[in-house]
Amino acid sequence: MQFPDDDNGQLLAEIAAAGIDLNKMHQVDFFILFEQEADAEKFAKEIVSDALVQNAELEKCKDTGVWEVITQVQMVPEHTLLGQAEQYIESIANSFNGYGDGWGLMDGDEA
């Protein structure tokens, strides 16, 4: 299987090399960071009302003190779809002063 030469393509290649079937549905976690807890909470409430996202978990990073919302999407992790989902979720996060920090598979790695 060939993957585009970018960060998402590289991670998909690594996940495929680890033996994970990328043609099946997986839970993909998109990581969104916030400086303020209130912004993170507002985003988490907003994003779970979206049909794309199944769940959102709010955590505080012990090392940095930054708030992280992990948004979970059930999808086939195809390169183009991943990029579109990542951009879509980040566009909503931006309106709450949040920014994307990559994605990962529950049974794979993180980008």
N, CA, C and O atoms as a GROMACS GRO file, in nm:
protein
  444
    1MET      N    1   0.084  -0.117   0.000
    1MET     CA    2   0.000   0.000   0.000
    1MET      C    3   0.090   0.125   0.000
    1MET      O    4   0.185   0.133   0.077
    2GLN      N    5   0.059   0.220  -0.085
    2GLN     CA    6   0.137   0.343  -0.095
    2GLN      C    7   0.068   0.454  -0.016
    2GLN      O    8  -0.055   0.462  -0.011
    3PHE      N    9   0.149   0.540   0.046
    3PHE     CA   10   0.096   0.651   0.125
    3PHE      C   11   0.163   0.780   0.080
    3PHE      O   12   0.280   0.779   0.044
    4PRO      N   13   0.089   0.892   0.081
    4PRO     CA   14   0.148   1.021   0.045
    4PRO      C   15   0.265   1.056   0.137
    4PRO      O   16   0.272   1.010   0.251
    5ASP      N   17   0.356   1.137   0.086
    5ASP     CA   18   0.476   1.174   0.160
    5ASP      C   19   0.448   1.298   0.246
    5ASP      O   20   0.491   1.409   0.213
    6ASP      N   21   0.376   1.278   0.356
    6ASP     CA   22   0.350   1.384   0.454
    6ASP      C   23   0.337   1.317   0.590
    6ASP      O   24   0.350   1.195   0.602
    7ASP      N   25   0.310   1.397   0.694
    7ASP     CA   26   0.302   1.341   0.829
    7ASP      C   27   0.196   1.233   0.842
    7ASP      O   28   0.221   1.127   0.899
    8ASN      N   29   0.076   1.259   0.788
    8ASN     CA   30  -0.031   1.159   0.796
    8ASN      C   31   0.006   1.033   0.718
    8ASN      O   32  -0.018   0.922   0.765
    9GLY      N   33   0.063   1.051   0.599
    9GLY     CA   34   0.103   0.936   0.519
    9GLY      C   35   0.209   0.852   0.589
    9GLY      O   36   0.205   0.729   0.584
   10GLN      N   37   0.303   0.920   0.653
   10GLN     CA   38   0.410   0.848   0.723
   10GLN      C   39   0.354   0.767   0.839
   10GLN      O   40   0.390   0.651   0.858
   11LEU      N   41   0.264   0.829   0.916
   11LEU     CA   42   0.206   0.756   1.028
   11LEU      C   43   0.120   0.639   0.980
   11LEU      O   44   0.125   0.531   1.039
   12LEU      N   45   0.043   0.660   0.875
   12LEU     CA   46  -0.037   0.549   0.820
   12LEU      C   47   0.052   0.435   0.775
   12LEU      O   48   0.019   0.318   0.797
   13ALA      N   49   0.165   0.466   0.713
   13ALA     CA   50   0.260   0.362   0.669
   13ALA      C   51   0.313   0.285   0.790
   13ALA      O   52   0.325   0.162   0.786
   14GLU      N   53   0.345   0.356   0.898
   14GLU     CA   54   0.395   0.290   1.020
   14GLU      C   55   0.288   0.200   1.082
   14GLU      O   56   0.316   0.089   1.126
   15ILE      N   57   0.165   0.250   1.084
   15ILE     CA   58   0.055   0.171   1.141
   15ILE      C   59   0.031   0.046   1.057
   15ILE      O   60   0.011  -0.063   1.111
   16ALA      N   61   0.032   0.062   0.924
   16ALA     CA   62   0.014  -0.053   0.835
   16ALA      C   63   0.128  -0.153   0.853
   16ALA      O   64   0.106  -0.274   0.854
   17ALA      N   65   0.250  -0.102   0.868
   17ALA     CA   66   0.367  -0.190   0.887
   17ALA      C   67   0.357  -0.267   1.018
   17ALA      O   68   0.415  -0.375   1.031
   18ALA      N   69   0.285  -0.212   1.115
   18ALA     CA   70   0.265  -0.281   1.243
   18ALA      C   71   0.158  -0.389   1.233
   18ALA      O   72   0.130  -0.458   1.331
   19GLY      N   73   0.098  -0.404   1.114
   19GLY     CA   74   0.002  -0.510   1.092
   19GLY      C   75  -0.143  -0.472   1.114
   19GLY      O   76  -0.230  -0.560   1.120
   20ILE      N   77  -0.171  -0.344   1.128
   20ILE     CA   78  -0.309  -0.300   1.150
   20ILE      C   79  -0.376  -0.280   1.014
   20ILE      O   80  -0.320  -0.215   0.926
   21ASP      N   81  -0.495  -0.338   0.998
   21ASP     CA   82  -0.568  -0.331   0.872
   21ASP      C   83  -0.636  -0.195   0.859
   21ASP      O   84  -0.733  -0.166   0.929
   22LEU      N   85  -0.585  -0.111   0.770
   22LEU     CA   86  -0.637   0.024   0.752
   22LEU      C   87  -0.760   0.028   0.662
   22LEU      O   88  -0.813   0.136   0.635
   23ASN      N   89  -0.806  -0.086   0.616
   23ASN     CA   90  -0.928  -0.091   0.536
   23ASN      C   91  -1.052  -0.112   0.622
   23ASN      O   92  -1.164  -0.112   0.572
   24LYS      N   93  -1.031  -0.132   0.753
   24LYS     CA   94  -1.142  -0.154   0.846
   24LYS      C   95  -1.168  -0.028   0.926
   24LYS      O   96  -1.085   0.062   0.932
   25MET      N   97  -1.287  -0.023   0.988
   25MET     CA   98  -1.321   0.088   1.077
   25MET      C   99  -1.233   0.082   1.202
   25MET      O  100  -1.206  -0.025   1.255
   26HIS      N  101  -1.190   0.200   1.246
   26HIS     CA  102  -1.112   0.213   1.368
   26HIS      C  103  -1.161   0.335   1.444
   26HIS      O  104  -1.224   0.424   1.387
   27GLN      N  105  -1.133   0.338   1.572
   27GLN     CA  106  -1.155   0.461   1.649
   27GLN      C  107  -1.031   0.548   1.630
   27GLN      O  108  -0.921   0.510   1.669
   28VAL      N  109  -1.051   0.663   1.571
   28VAL     CA  110  -0.942   0.759   1.552
   28VAL      C  111  -0.962   0.870   1.653
   28VAL      O  112  -1.069   0.930   1.661
   29ASP      N  113  -0.857   0.897   1.730
   29ASP     CA  114  -0.861   1.004   1.829
   29ASP      C  115  -0.792   1.127   1.770
   29ASP      O  116  -0.678   1.119   1.724
   30PHE      N  117  -0.861   1.240   1.773
   30PHE     CA  118  -0.804   1.368   1.731
   30PHE      C  119  -0.781   1.449   1.858
   30PHE      O  120  -0.872   1.466   1.939
   31PHE      N  121  -0.660   1.499   1.874
   31PHE     CA  122  -0.620   1.569   1.996
   31PHE      C  123  -0.626   1.720   1.974
   31PHE      O  124  -0.559   1.773   1.885
   32ILE      N  125  -0.705   1.788   2.056
   32ILE     CA  126  -0.723   1.933   2.046
   32ILE      C  127  -0.681   1.995   2.179
   32ILE      O  128  -0.726   1.952   2.285
   33LEU      N  129  -0.595   2.097   2.172
   33LEU     CA  130  -0.540   2.160   2.292
   33LEU      C  131  -0.598   2.299   2.315
   33LEU      O  132  -0.630   2.372   2.222
   34PHE      N  133  -0.611   2.333   2.444
   34PHE     CA  134  -0.667   2.461   2.486
   34PHE      C  135  -0.586   2.514   2.604
   34PHE      O  136  -0.541   2.437   2.689
   35GLU      N  137  -0.568   2.644   2.608
   35GLU     CA  138  -0.503   2.708   2.722
   35GLU      C  139  -0.599   2.720   2.840
   35GLU      O  140  -0.558   2.710   2.956
   36GLN      N  141  -0.728   2.742   2.810
   36GLN     CA  142  -0.827   2.767   2.914
   36GLN      C  143  -0.925   2.650   2.927
   36GLN      O  144  -0.977   2.601   2.827
   37GLU      N  145  -0.950   2.608   3.049
   37GLU     CA  146  -1.043   2.498   3.073
   37GLU      C  147  -1.182   2.530   3.021
   37GLU      O  148  -1.248   2.444   2.963
   38ALA      N  149  -1.228   2.655   3.040
   38ALA     CA  150  -1.363   2.693   2.996
   38ALA      C  151  -1.378   2.675   2.845
   38ALA      O  152  -1.482   2.627   2.799
   39ASP      N  153  -1.275   2.714   2.767
   39ASP     CA  154  -1.280   2.696   2.622
   39ASP      C  155  -1.286   2.547   2.587
   39ASP      O  156  -1.361   2.507   2.498
   40ALA      N  157  -1.207   2.467   2.656
   40ALA     CA  158  -1.205   2.322   2.630
   40ALA      C  159  -1.342   2.261   2.660
   40ALA      O  160  -1.390   2.177   2.584
   41GLU      N  161  -1.403   2.303   2.770
   41GLU     CA  162  -1.534   2.250   2.805
   41GLU      C  163  -1.640   2.288   2.703
   41GLU      O  164  -1.723   2.205   2.664
   42LYS      N  165  -1.638   2.414   2.658
   42LYS     CA  166  -1.734   2.458   2.557
   42LYS      C  167  -1.717   2.380   2.426
   42LYS      O  168  -1.815   2.338   2.365
   43PHE      N  169  -1.591   2.362   2.385
   43PHE     CA  170  -1.564   2.286   2.263
   43PHE      C  171  -1.613   2.142   2.278
   43PHE      O  172  -1.678   2.089   2.188
   44ALA      N  173  -1.583   2.078   2.391
   44ALA     CA  174  -1.623   1.938   2.412
   44ALA      C  175  -1.775   1.923   2.402
   44ALA      O  176  -1.824   1.827   2.342
   45LYS      N  177  -1.848   2.018   2.460
   45LYS     CA  178  -1.995   2.011   2.452
   45LYS      C  179  -2.042   2.030   2.309
   45LYS      O  180  -2.134   1.961   2.264
   46GLU      N  181  -1.981   2.123   2.238
   46GLU     CA  182  -2.019   2.151   2.099
   46GLU      C  183  -1.988   2.034   2.007
   46GLU      O  184  -2.072   1.994   1.925
   47ILE      N  185  -1.868   1.977   2.020
   47ILE     CA  186  -1.823   1.876   1.923
   47ILE      C  187  -1.900   1.745   1.937
   47ILE      O  188  -1.918   1.675   1.838
   48VAL      N  189  -1.945   1.710   2.058
   48VAL     CA  190  -2.020   1.584   2.070
   48VAL      C  191  -2.160   1.594   2.009
   48VAL      O  192  -2.225   1.492   1.987
   49SER      N  193  -2.206   1.715   1.982
   49SER     CA  194  -2.336   1.729   1.914
   49SER      C  195  -2.321   1.713   1.763
   49SER      O  196  -2.420   1.709   1.690
   50ASP      N  197  -2.197   1.705   1.716
   50ASP     CA  198  -2.170   1.688   1.574
   50ASP      C  199  -2.183   1.541   1.536
   50ASP      O  200  -2.140   1.454   1.612
   51ALA      N  201  -2.242   1.513   1.422
   51ALA     CA  202  -2.265   1.374   1.379
   51ALA      C  203  -2.134   1.298   1.357
   51ALA      O  204  -2.133   1.175   1.367
   52LEU      N  205  -2.025   1.367   1.326
   52LEU     CA  206  -1.898   1.301   1.298
   52LEU      C  207  -1.836   1.240   1.423
   52LEU      O  208  -1.776   1.133   1.417
   53VAL      N  209  -1.850   1.307   1.535
   53VAL     CA  210  -1.778   1.271   1.659
   53VAL      C  211  -1.866   1.188   1.751
   53VAL      O  212  -1.980   1.225   1.779
   54GLN      N  213  -1.813   1.074   1.799
   54GLN     CA  214  -1.887   0.987   1.888
   54GLN      C  215  -1.869   1.025   2.035
   54GLN      O  216  -1.961   1.008   2.115
   55ASN      N  217  -1.752   1.077   2.070
   55ASN     CA  218  -1.722   1.102   2.210
   55ASN      C  219  -1.612   1.207   2.218
   55ASN      O  220  -1.533   1.224   2.125
   56ALA      N  221  -1.608   1.279   2.332
   56ALA     CA  222  -1.500   1.374   2.358
   56ALA      C  223  -1.465   1.366   2.505
   56ALA      O  224  -1.552   1.371   2.592
   57GLU      N  225  -1.335   1.353   2.532
   57GLU     CA  226  -1.288   1.344   2.670
   57GLU      C  227  -1.198   1.462   2.699
   57GLU      O  228  -1.112   1.497   2.617
   58LEU      N  229  -1.217   1.525   2.814
   58LEU     CA  230  -1.138   1.640   2.855
   58LEU      C  231  -1.038   1.596   2.962
   58LEU      O  232  -1.074   1.534   3.061
   59GLU      N  233  -0.910   1.631   2.939
   59GLU     CA  234  -0.805   1.597   3.034
   59GLU      C  235  -0.711   1.716   3.047
   59GLU      O  236  -0.699   1.797   2.955
   60LYS      N  237  -0.644   1.726   3.160
   60LYS     CA  238  -0.541   1.828   3.178
   60LYS      C  239  -0.406   1.760   3.173
   60LYS      O  240  -0.383   1.661   3.242
   61CYS      N  241  -0.318   1.812   3.090
   61CYS     CA  242  -0.183   1.756   3.078
   61CYS      C  243  -0.105   1.786   3.205
   61CYS      O  244  -0.090   1.902   3.244
   62LYS      N  245  -0.057   1.681   3.270
   62LYS     CA  246   0.017   1.698   3.395
   62LYS      C  247   0.147   1.776   3.376
   62LYS      O  248   0.189   1.850   3.465
   63ASP      N  249   0.210   1.760   3.260
   63ASP     CA  250   0.340   1.824   3.236
   63ASP      C  251   0.328   1.971   3.197
   63ASP      O  252   0.405   2.054   3.245
   64THR      N  253   0.231   2.003   3.112
   64THR     CA  254   0.223   2.139   3.056
   64THR      C  255   0.112   2.224   3.116
   64THR      O  256   0.117   2.346   3.106
   65GLY      N  257   0.012   2.161   3.177
   65GLY     CA  258  -0.102   2.235   3.229
   65GLY      C  259  -0.203   2.273   3.122
   65GLY      O  260  -0.302   2.340   3.151
   66VAL      N  261  -0.178   2.230   2.999
   66VAL     CA  262  -0.269   2.259   2.888
   66VAL      C  263  -0.385   2.160   2.894
   66VAL      O  264  -0.368   2.045   2.933
   67TRP      N  265  -0.504   2.207   2.856
   67TRP     CA  266  -0.623   2.122   2.853
   67TRP      C  267  -0.632   2.054   2.717
   67TRP      O  268  -0.612   2.117   2.613
   68GLU      N  269  -0.662   1.925   2.718
   68GLU     CA  270  -0.671   1.847   2.595
   68GLU      C  271  -0.809   1.784   2.585
   68GLU      O  272  -0.858   1.722   2.679
   69VAL      N  273  -0.870   1.802   2.467
   69VAL     CA  274  -0.996   1.733   2.438
   69VAL      C  275  -0.963   1.627   2.333
   69VAL      O  276  -0.915   1.658   2.224
   70ILE      N  277  -0.990   1.503   2.368
   70ILE     CA  278  -0.969   1.392   2.274
   70ILE      C  279  -1.103   1.362   2.211
   70ILE      O  280  -1.196   1.314   2.277
   71THR      N  281  -1.113   1.391   2.081
   71THR     CA  282  -1.238   1.366   2.009
   71THR      C  283  -1.225   1.233   1.936
   71THR      O  284  -1.125   1.208   1.868
   72GLN      N  285  -1.324   1.149   1.950
   72GLN     CA  286  -1.318   1.014   1.895
   72GLN      C  287  -1.414   0.999   1.777
   72GLN      O  288  -1.533   1.030   1.787
   73VAL      N  289  -1.359   0.951   1.667
   73VAL     CA  290  -1.435   0.934   1.544
   73VAL      C  291  -1.416   0.790   1.494
   73VAL      O  292  -1.303   0.743   1.482
   74GLN      N  293  -1.527   0.722   1.467
   74GLN     CA  294  -1.521   0.588   1.406
   74GLN      C  295  -1.511   0.609   1.256
   74GLN      O  296  -1.600   0.668   1.195
   75MET      N  297  -1.403   0.560   1.196
   75MET     CA  298  -1.385   0.580   1.052
   75MET      C  299  -1.280   0.484   0.998
   75MET      O  300  -1.201   0.426   1.073
   76VAL      N  301  -1.281   0.468   0.867
   76VAL     CA  302  -1.172   0.399   0.799
   76VAL      C  303  -1.061   0.504   0.786
   76VAL      O  304  -1.084   0.609   0.725
   77PRO      N  305  -0.942   0.478   0.840
   77PRO     CA  306  -0.837   0.580   0.840
   77PRO      C  307  -0.768   0.595   0.704
   77PRO      O  308  -0.649   0.564   0.689
   78GLU      N  309  -0.842   0.642   0.608
   78GLU     CA  310  -0.789   0.666   0.473
   78GLU      C  311  -0.730   0.807   0.472
   78GLU      O  312  -0.786   0.898   0.534
   79HIS      N  313  -0.620   0.825   0.403
   79HIS     CA  314  -0.543   0.949   0.408
   79HIS      C  315  -0.626   1.074   0.385
   79HIS      O  316  -0.622   1.168   0.465
   80THR      N  317  -0.702   1.078   0.277
   80THR     CA  318  -0.780   1.197   0.244
   80THR      C  319  -0.888   1.223   0.349
   80THR      O  320  -0.908   1.336   0.392
   81LEU      N  321  -0.956   1.117   0.390
   81LEU     CA  322  -1.062   1.132   0.491
   81LEU      C  323  -1.005   1.180   0.624
   81LEU      O  324  -1.065   1.264   0.691
   82LEU      N  325  -0.889   1.126   0.662
   82LEU     CA  326  -0.825   1.170   0.786
   82LEU      C  327  -0.795   1.320   0.782
   82LEU      O  328  -0.824   1.392   0.877
   83GLY      N  329  -0.738   1.364   0.672
   83GLY     CA  330  -0.706   1.506   0.656
   83GLY      C  331  -0.829   1.593   0.664
   83GLY      O  332  -0.828   1.699   0.726
   84GLN      N  333  -0.937   1.549   0.599
   84GLN     CA  334  -1.061   1.625   0.601
   84GLN      C  335  -1.121   1.631   0.740
   84GLN      O  336  -1.166   1.736   0.784
   85ALA      N  337  -1.122   1.517   0.810
   85ALA     CA  338  -1.177   1.513   0.946
   85ALA      C  339  -1.093   1.600   1.039
   85ALA      O  340  -1.147   1.674   1.123
   86GLU      N  341  -0.962   1.592   1.025
   86GLU     CA  342  -0.872   1.671   1.108
   86GLU      C  343  -0.896   1.821   1.086
   86GLU      O  344  -0.904   1.897   1.183
   87GLN      N  345  -0.906   1.863   0.962
   87GLN     CA  346  -0.930   2.005   0.930
   87GLN      C  347  -1.066   2.050   0.983
   87GLN      O  348  -1.079   2.160   1.036
   88TYR      N  349  -1.166   1.966   0.967
   88TYR     CA  350  -1.301   2.000   1.011
   88TYR      C  351  -1.306   2.021   1.164
   88TYR      O  352  -1.358   2.121   1.212
   89ILE      N  353  -1.251   1.924   1.238
   89ILE     CA  354  -1.252   1.933   1.384
   89ILE      C  355  -1.170   2.054   1.430
   89ILE      O  356  -1.211   2.125   1.522
   90GLU      N  357  -1.055   2.076   1.367
   90GLU     CA  358  -0.971   2.190   1.403
   90GLU      C  359  -1.041   2.323   1.373
   90GLU      O  360  -1.025   2.419   1.447
   91SER      N  361  -1.119   2.328   1.264
   91SER     CA  362  -1.189   2.453   1.232
   91SER      C  363  -1.291   2.488   1.340
   91SER      O  364  -1.311   2.605   1.372
   92ILE      N  365  -1.355   2.386   1.397
   92ILE     CA  366  -1.448   2.410   1.508
   92ILE      C  367  -1.370   2.449   1.633
   92ILE      O  368  -1.409   2.541   1.706
   93ALA      N  369  -1.260   2.380   1.659
   93ALA     CA  370  -1.176   2.410   1.776
   93ALA      C  371  -1.124   2.552   1.772
   93ALA      O  372  -1.116   2.618   1.876
   94ASN      N  373  -1.088   2.601   1.653
   94ASN     CA  374  -1.034   2.736   1.641
   94ASN      C  375  -1.132   2.841   1.692
   94ASN      O  376  -1.090   2.943   1.747
   95SER      N  377  -1.261   2.818   1.674
   95SER     CA  378  -1.360   2.914   1.720
   95SER      C  379  -1.372   2.915   1.873
   95SER      O  380  -1.436   3.003   1.930
   96PHE      N  381  -1.310   2.817   1.939
   96PHE     CA  382  -1.306   2.811   2.086
   96PHE      C  383  -1.163   2.830   2.138
   96PHE      O  384  -1.131   2.791   2.250
   97ASN      N  385  -1.077   2.890   2.055
   97ASN     CA  386  -0.936   2.915   2.091
   97ASN      C  387  -0.856   2.787   2.110
   97ASN      O  388  -0.760   2.785   2.188
   98GLY      N  389  -0.894   2.680   2.039
   98GLY     CA  390  -0.822   2.555   2.047
   98GLY      C  391  -0.744   2.531   1.919
   98GLY      O  392  -0.767   2.596   1.817
   99TYR      N  393  -0.651   2.436   1.926
   99TYR     CA  394  -0.571   2.402   1.808
   99TYR      C  395  -0.540   2.252   1.809
   99TYR      O  396  -0.529   2.189   1.914
  100GLY      N  397  -0.527   2.198   1.689
  100GLY     CA  398  -0.504   2.056   1.673
  100GLY      C  399  -0.363   2.015   1.714
  100GLY      O  400  -0.267   2.091   1.698
  101ASP      N  401  -0.352   1.894   1.767
  101ASP     CA  402  -0.223   1.838   1.808
  101ASP      C  403  -0.209   1.695   1.759
  101ASP      O  404  -0.153   1.609   1.828
  102GLY      N  405  -0.262   1.668   1.638
  102GLY     CA  406  -0.244   1.537   1.577
  102GLY      C  407  -0.358   1.441   1.606
  102GLY      O  408  -0.464   1.478   1.657
  103TRP      N  409  -0.333   1.316   1.571
  103TRP     CA  410  -0.434   1.211   1.584
  103TRP      C  411  -0.364   1.079   1.612
  103TRP      O  412  -0.242   1.069   1.599
  104GLY      N  413  -0.441   0.979   1.649
  104GLY     CA  414  -0.388   0.846   1.671
  104GLY      C  415  -0.499   0.744   1.665
  104GLY      O  416  -0.617   0.778   1.673
  105LEU      N  417  -0.460   0.618   1.650
  105LEU     CA  418  -0.556   0.507   1.654
  105LEU      C  419  -0.549   0.443   1.791
  105LEU      O  420  -0.443   0.437   1.853
  106MET      N  421  -0.663   0.397   1.839
  106MET     CA  422  -0.665   0.329   1.969
  106MET      C  423  -0.568   0.211   1.970
  106MET      O  424  -0.506   0.183   2.073
  107ASP      N  425  -0.555   0.142   1.858
  107ASP     CA  426  -0.467   0.025   1.852
  107ASP      C  427  -0.344   0.054   1.767
  107ASP      O  428  -0.284  -0.037   1.710
  108GLY      N  429  -0.307   0.182   1.758
  108GLY     CA  430  -0.191   0.218   1.677
  108GLY      C  431  -0.108   0.325   1.744
  108GLY      O  432  -0.099   0.330   1.867
  109ASP      N  433  -0.050   0.411   1.663
  109ASP     CA  434   0.040   0.514   1.713
  109ASP      C  435  -0.029   0.648   1.711
  109ASP      O  436  -0.148   0.658   1.682
  110GLU      N  437   0.048   0.753   1.741
  110GLU     CA  438  -0.001   0.891   1.736
  110GLU      C  439   0.082   0.972   1.637
  110GLU      O  440   0.201   0.947   1.618
  111ALA      N  441   0.015   1.070   1.574
  111ALA     CA  442   0.087   1.164   1.487
  111ALA      C  443   0.084   1.301   1.550
  111ALA      O  444   0.139   1.396   1.494
   0.00000   0.00000   0.00000
